[in-house]
């Protein structure tokens, strides 16, 4: 079973799967870049994950942020 549920995610993304996929991918890249910056000691360019997640997958973290309303998706 997938968490967060697709129905909840689509409700947050105005019903557009395309907008959800694009926003999730962009945010996952930002989270990935943030974690790569930690080793370099710079924290200016990208925001840290906005939710506590049990997953180590950046896309899952990004979709959890959308489900909790931390990120607004508009199409």
C-alpha positions in Angstrom: 0.0 0.0 0.0 1.4 3.3 -1.0 1.7 6.2 1.4 0.6 8.9 0.8 -2.5 7.8 -1.1 -2.8 8.9 -4.7 -6.3 10.3 -4.0 -5.0 12.6 -1.3 -2.1 13.7 -3.5 -4.4 14.5 -6.4 -6.7 16.5 -4.2 -3.7 18.6 -3.2 -2.6 19.0 -6.9 -5.9 20.3 -8.3 -6.6 16.8 -9.8 -3.7 17.1 -12.2 -1.4 14.0 -12.3 1.0 15.9 -14.6 1.4 18.8 -12.1 1.9 16.3 -9.2 4.6 14.4 -11.1 6.5 17.6 -12.1 6.3 19.2 -8.6 7.3 15.9 -6.9 10.3 15.5 -9.2 11.5 19.1 -8.7 11.2 18.9 -4.9 12.9 15.5 -4.8 15.9 17.0 -6.7 16.0 19.9 -4.3 16.1 17.5 -1.3 18.8 15.5 -3.0 20.9 18.6 -3.6 20.4 19.7 0.0 21.8 16.4 1.3 24.8 16.6 -1.1 25.4 20.2 0.3 25.7 18.9 3.9 29.1 17.4 3.2 30.3 20.6 1.7 29.2 22.8 4.6 26.9 25.1 2.6 23.2 25.5 3.4 22.2 28.5 1.4 20.8 27.1 -1.9 18.2 24.5 -1.0 15.7 24.0 1.8 15.8 20.9 4.0 13.0 18.4 4.0 9.9 20.0 5.5 8.5 16.8 7.1 9.8 14.0 9.2 9.8 10.8 7.1 10.7 7.2 7.8 11.7 6.8 4.2 15.1 7.5 2.7 13.6 8.0 -0.8 13.6 11.7 -1.8 10.5 11.3 -4.0 8.6 9.8 -1.1 9.7 12.7 1.1 8.5 15.2 -1.6 5.1 13.6 -2.0 4.7 13.5 1.8 5.3 17.3 1.8 2.6 17.7 -0.8 0.1 15.5 1.1 0.7 17.5 4.3 0.1 20.8 2.5 3.7 22.0 3.0 4.0 22.4 -0.8 1.3 23.9 -3.0 0.9 22.4 -6.5 -1.0 24.4 -9.1 -1.5 23.7 -12.7 
